[in-house]
Amino acid sequence: MDSAPRTVTFTRMDDATPAEMELIRDEAAAHKAEHWMNNVLGLLKAMKGHTFGYRVDRYEHSLQSATRAHRDGARLDIVVAALLHDIGDDLCPDNHSEVAAAILRPVLDEEAWWIVKHHGLFQTYHYGEKLGMPRDGRDAYRDSPYFDACAHFCAAYDQASFDPGYDSEDLEFFMPMLREVFGRPMTPWGAE
C-alpha cells in the first residue's frame, strides 16, 4: 500500500518549523538531480528545428560544440558547458549567455560557468565587425584567469559548430557526463 506523501502543515514559510524545512530540503534533494537535468535537457531539445538562418539548428549546434570539445580533450565541465551553453536562447536570446550561466551555476565549476556566462560577448570577436559591432568587447576581461579558455571555447567549439556535414555525437553519448555533473552536490548561490 502506498503511503501518502509527507507534507508540511504551514501555509507561510515564516510559520515553518525546523523539522518541516528539513523535510522540504530532503524531499527536494531526493529529486533534484534527475528533475533538474531533465528540465535542462528540455531546454536543449526545445532548440530542435530552430535554425534562425543557420545551416544547422541550435540543438545540432550544441551537439557539435560538445563533440568538438570532447574530441579536443576538454575536461568534463567544459564538454558539458559546450553542450548546454546556449540553453538560454529560447528564454532570452539577447541575454542567453547569462541565463544559461544562471541555470548551470550550481553544477559547473568556476571556469566552465565563467565561460558560459561570457561566451556571447567573446563570440562577437568572430562576427561583430560584419554587423558593425566592435569585436574587442571581450578585452574588458583580458585580466580574467579564464580569458584564454573562453577565447579558445568560442574559437574551437562555438563559432566552428554550424557545419551540416560534421559527424556529431548524439545526446545519448553525453548522458553519462550530464549525470555525473548534475549528480554532484550543488554549489549554493553566493558561494564563491
C-alpha positions as CSV (number, residue, x, y, z in Angstrom):
1,M,0.0,0.0,0.0
2,D,1.4,3.4,-1.0
3,S,1.7,5.9,1.8
4,A,0.6,9.4,1.4
5,P,3.4,11.8,0.6
6,R,4.8,13.6,3.6
7,T,3.8,17.2,3.6
8,V,4.2,20.2,5.9
9,T,1.4,21.9,7.8
10,F,2.4,25.5,7.2
11,T,0.9,27.8,4.6
12,R,3.5,30.5,5.1
13,M,7.2,29.8,5.2
14,D,7.8,32.0,8.3
15,D,5.4,29.7,10.2
16,A,7.5,26.6,9.3
17,T,9.3,24.5,12.0
18,P,12.9,23.5,11.5
19,A,11.7,19.9,11.0
20,E,9.3,21.0,8.2
21,M,12.1,22.9,6.4
22,E,14.3,19.8,6.7
23,L,11.5,17.7,5.2
24,I,11.3,20.0,2.3
25,R,15.1,20.1,1.8
26,D,15.3,16.3,1.9
27,E,12.4,15.8,-0.5
28,A,13.8,18.3,-2.9
29,A,17.3,16.7,-2.7
30,A,15.9,13.3,-3.5
31,H,14.6,14.5,-6.8
32,K,16.9,17.4,-7.6
33,A,19.5,15.9,-9.9
34,E,17.2,13.9,-12.2
35,H,14.4,16.5,-12.3
36,W,16.8,19.5,-12.8
37,M,18.8,17.6,-15.5
38,N,15.5,16.7,-17.3
39,N,14.4,20.3,-17.3
40,V,17.7,21.4,-18.7
41,L,17.6,18.7,-21.3
42,G,14.1,20.0,-22.2
43,L,15.6,23.4,-22.9
44,L,18.3,21.8,-25.1
45,K,15.8,19.7,-27.0
46,A,13.5,22.6,-27.5
47,M,16.1,24.1,-29.8
48,K,15.5,21.4,-32.4
49,G,14.3,22.9,-35.6
50,H,15.3,26.5,-34.6
51,T,17.8,27.4,-37.3
52,F,17.5,31.2,-37.1
53,G,19.0,31.1,-40.6
54,Y,22.0,28.9,-39.7
55,R,22.6,25.7,-41.7
56,V,22.0,23.6,-38.6
57,D,19.5,24.0,-35.8
58,R,20.5,25.2,-32.3
59,Y,20.3,21.6,-31.0
60,E,22.8,20.3,-33.6
61,H,25.0,23.3,-32.9
62,S,25.1,22.3,-29.3
63,L,25.9,18.7,-30.1
64,Q,28.7,19.8,-32.5
65,S,30.1,22.2,-29.9
66,A,30.2,19.4,-27.2
67,T,31.6,16.9,-29.7
68,R,34.4,19.2,-30.7
69,A,35.2,19.9,-27.0
70,H,35.2,16.2,-26.2
71,R,37.4,15.3,-29.3
72,D,39.7,18.2,-28.3
73,G,40.3,16.5,-24.9
74,A,38.5,19.2,-22.9
75,R,37.6,18.5,-19.3
76,L,34.2,17.1,-18.3
77,D,32.8,20.5,-17.2
78,I,33.9,22.2,-20.4
79,V,32.3,19.5,-22.5
80,V,29.0,19.8,-20.6
81,A,29.3,23.6,-20.9
82,A,29.7,23.3,-24.6
83,L,26.6,21.1,-24.8
84,L,24.5,23.4,-22.7
85,H,26.0,26.9,-23.4
86,D,23.0,28.1,-25.5
87,I,20.1,26.7,-23.4
88,G,19.1,30.3,-22.7
89,D,18.4,31.0,-26.4
90,D,14.7,30.3,-26.3
91,L,14.2,32.0,-23.0
92,C,16.1,35.3,-23.6
93,P,18.0,35.4,-26.9
94,D,19.7,38.8,-26.2
95,N,20.9,37.7,-22.8
96,H,21.2,33.9,-23.4
97,S,24.7,33.6,-22.0
98,E,23.8,34.9,-18.6
99,V,20.5,33.0,-18.5
100,A,22.4,29.7,-19.3
101,A,25.1,30.6,-16.7
102,A,22.5,31.2,-14.0
103,I,20.8,27.9,-14.7
104,L,24.1,26.0,-14.7
105,R,26.0,27.8,-11.9
106,P,25.2,25.3,-9.2
107,V,26.7,22.4,-11.1
108,L,29.6,23.7,-13.3
109,D,33.0,24.5,-11.9
110,E,34.0,28.2,-11.8
111,E,35.9,28.2,-15.1
112,A,33.2,26.5,-17.1
113,W,30.5,28.7,-15.5
114,W,32.5,31.8,-16.4
115,I,32.9,30.7,-20.0
116,V,29.1,30.1,-20.4
117,K,28.4,33.4,-18.8
118,H,30.7,35.3,-21.1
119,H,30.7,33.3,-24.3
120,G,28.1,35.6,-26.0
121,L,30.4,38.6,-25.7
122,F,33.5,36.6,-26.7
123,Q,31.7,35.2,-29.7
124,T,31.4,38.7,-31.2
125,Y,35.1,38.5,-31.8
126,H,34.3,36.2,-34.7
127,Y,31.4,38.1,-36.3
128,G,31.0,41.5,-34.7
129,E,32.6,43.6,-37.4
130,K,30.3,42.0,-40.0
131,L,27.3,43.6,-38.2
132,G,29.1,46.9,-37.4
133,M,29.7,45.8,-33.8
134,P,33.1,46.0,-32.0
135,R,34.8,42.7,-31.9
136,D,37.0,43.7,-29.0
137,G,34.4,43.8,-26.2
138,R,36.0,40.7,-24.7
139,D,39.1,42.8,-24.0
140,A,37.4,44.2,-20.9
141,Y,38.0,40.7,-19.4
142,R,41.6,40.4,-20.5
143,D,42.8,40.2,-16.9
144,S,40.5,37.3,-16.1
145,P,42.2,33.9,-15.4
146,Y,39.6,32.4,-17.7
147,F,40.0,34.8,-20.7
148,D,42.1,32.4,-22.8
149,A,39.9,29.4,-22.0
150,C,36.8,31.4,-23.1
151,A,38.5,32.6,-26.2
152,H,39.5,29.0,-27.1
153,F,36.0,27.7,-26.3
154,C,34.5,30.2,-28.8
155,A,37.1,29.7,-31.5
156,A,37.4,26.0,-31.3
157,Y,33.9,24.8,-30.3
158,D,31.2,27.5,-30.5
159,Q,31.9,29.6,-33.7
160,A,33.0,26.5,-35.6
161,S,29.9,24.4,-35.0
162,F,27.5,25.3,-37.8
163,D,28.5,22.6,-40.2
164,P,25.7,20.3,-41.5
165,G,28.4,17.7,-42.6
166,Y,30.0,17.4,-39.2
167,D,29.8,14.0,-37.5
168,S,28.4,14.9,-34.1
169,E,27.9,12.5,-31.3
170,D,24.3,12.1,-30.3
171,L,22.8,13.2,-27.0
172,E,23.0,9.7,-25.6
173,F,26.8,9.8,-25.8
174,F,26.8,12.8,-23.4
175,M,24.3,11.4,-20.9
176,P,26.9,9.8,-18.6
177,M,28.7,13.1,-18.5
178,L,25.5,15.0,-17.7
179,R,24.6,12.5,-15.0
180,E,28.0,13.0,-13.4
181,V,27.8,16.8,-13.4
182,F,24.2,17.0,-12.3
183,G,24.7,14.3,-9.7
184,R,27.3,16.4,-7.8
185,P,26.5,18.3,-4.7
186,M,25.2,21.7,-5.7
187,T,27.2,24.9,-5.2
188,P,24.8,27.2,-3.3
189,W,24.3,30.7,-4.6
190,G,26.6,33.1,-3.1
191,A,29.3,30.5,-2.5
192,E,32.3,31.9,-4.4
